[in-house]
Amino acid sequence: MADPKQVMELRNRTNAGMMACKKALDEAGGDMEKAIEVLRRMGEVKAAQKTAERTTAEGLIFTYLHHNKKMAAMLELQCESDFVARNEDFLTLGNDLAMQVAAMNPDFLSPESIPEADVDRQRKLFLEEVAADNKPEEIKAKIVQGKLDKWMNDVCLVKQPFFKDEEKTIEQLLNEKIATIGEKLSIARFVRWEMGKKGTSC
């Protein structure tokens, strides 16, 4: 498991996201230079360089309505210019993301957007699950962190596998489009409704 200090150092050097830095360090066995190469392969560094200190003041709202008209999703995708908001790649991405929300029903946008109380509650549940295990506390802590990471990947939109290509996450898809289009792109918020059920919004 990546050392938190190394994760912060890698983030400071590359501007890549915390989770991407952690994953890269794990893959590189803690080697900082190799981790930077992993991030480059993932497109994280290029995307981070394009998005650092930029603002997204333009964009569009995308909607998806299921064929039975009993489930719908709406998502706001932002970009830097009105020109990009009319770009075919941007329009396709927005429609795909609205469908992703409808299909995968995320609860949160990203791990950073999860309220601390929810994270603490989930951590407590996982601690209770491993409490009776006859294992060293250090191993238990790693198991709990692994469970917590998996939970975040399941409930956060940007960490979910893309429904059209499960080899990549929504975060990776977004970074690919940033590198291709050349502007900062960001998901501002989303909402999902289903007949007879409580809606999800973030």
Buried (B, 14 or more C-beta within 10 A) or exposed (E): EBEEEBBEBBBEBBBBBBBBBBBBBBBBEEBEEBBBBBBBEBBBBBBBEBBEEEEBEBBBEBEBBBEEEEBBBBBBBBBBBEEBBEBEEBBEBBBBBBBBBBBBBBBBBBBEEBEEEEBEEBBEEBBEEBEEEEEEEEEBBBBBEEBBBEBBBEBBBBBBBBEEEEEBBBBBBBBBBBBEBEBBBBBEBBBBBBEEEEEBEB
